[in-house]
Amino acid sequence: MSDSSVLETRHGAVAIITLNKASETRNAFDLEMRAAMSRAIFNARDDDSVKVVIITGSKGVFCAGGDLKSLSAEKRSAYGNRKRIQRLHPWFRELSNLEKPVIAAVDGPAFGAGFNLALACDFVLATPAARFCAVFGRIGLVPDLGGFYLLPRIVGLQRAKELVFSARDVPAEEGLSMGFVYRIYPADVLLDEAMALAETFCGASTEALGMAKNILNRSFNLDQDTLSELESYAQAVSMDSAYHEDAVQRFLGKQPLKYDWKKLR
């Protein structure tokens, strides 16, 4: 399935969402892109045959952030601008909390909202040409699309302030040292490596990974007792699953497990 701004393709159990307006807007979030991303995220969420999601850009561009041309084309009140940003939140929350592994494959700029789009993914693979930037300060704005939530949790509060206040470019190697880039690959193998990583998760229990992700995402906001209750609930559900029962039988029968990270890339 595809439209002019976002391509949705499938490779087995892996859904690939490609931002596809690099030539026109450098994959910025204009109204068309926003609507198409919303559809793509909800499609991936609602399709039980999808086990992993990859988000990438086209033509050496991940996402340039918000579309300043469309922002300036129509003057809105402060309330109107507030609603414009609020309309991003439903699909972005679904992406951040999607109970399936999500991989960002980043080549070229990931600026502003594009940086935060990458941060919302569980793993960020980048090329040496990738650049990340909380660019908002350059134009007198504050982070949006989840930046206030995601950035300090991933890089720490002091580093987040430095990136937001300076609005400087962060190359891929520095992103790796900060911890938000997982691996760096040449551009010609980036998507292949993203697919290889995605396929490692296809043998796992999507439900167990999904619940673990859900609880990990909440772990900074909850106290130990609450997390212990969530842990107990999730483990009880997991232990009652057909996947776990099969894994136990394989283990007892000295058969290979369906999912073993050590045997994967």
Sequence and secondary structure as in RCSB ss.txt:
>XXXX:A:sequence
MSDSSVLETRHGAVAIITLNKASETRNAFDLEMRAAMSRAIFNARDDDSVKVVIITGSKGVFCAGGDLKSLSAEK
RSAYGNRKRIQRLHPWFRELSNLEKPVIAAVDGPAFGAGFNLALACDFVLATPAARFCAVFGRIGLVPDLGGFYL
LPRIVGLQRAKELVFSARDVPAEEGLSMGFVYRIYPADVLLDEAMALAETFCGASTEALGMAKNILNRSFNLDQD
TLSELESYAQAVSMDSAYHEDAVQRFLGKQPLKYDWKKLR
>XXXX:A:secstr
 B SSEEEEEETTEEEEEE  HHHHTT B HHHHHHHHHHHHHHHH TT  EEEEEEBTTB B  B HHHHHHS 
  HHHHHHHHHTTHHHHHHHHT SS EEEEE SEEETHHHHHHHTSSEEEE TT EEE GGGGGT    TTHHHH
HHHHH HHHHHHHHHH   EEHHHHHHHTS  EE  GGGHHHHHHHHHHHTTTS HHHHHHHHHHHHHTTTS HH
HHHHHHHHHHHHHHTSHHHHHHHHHHHTT   S  GGG  
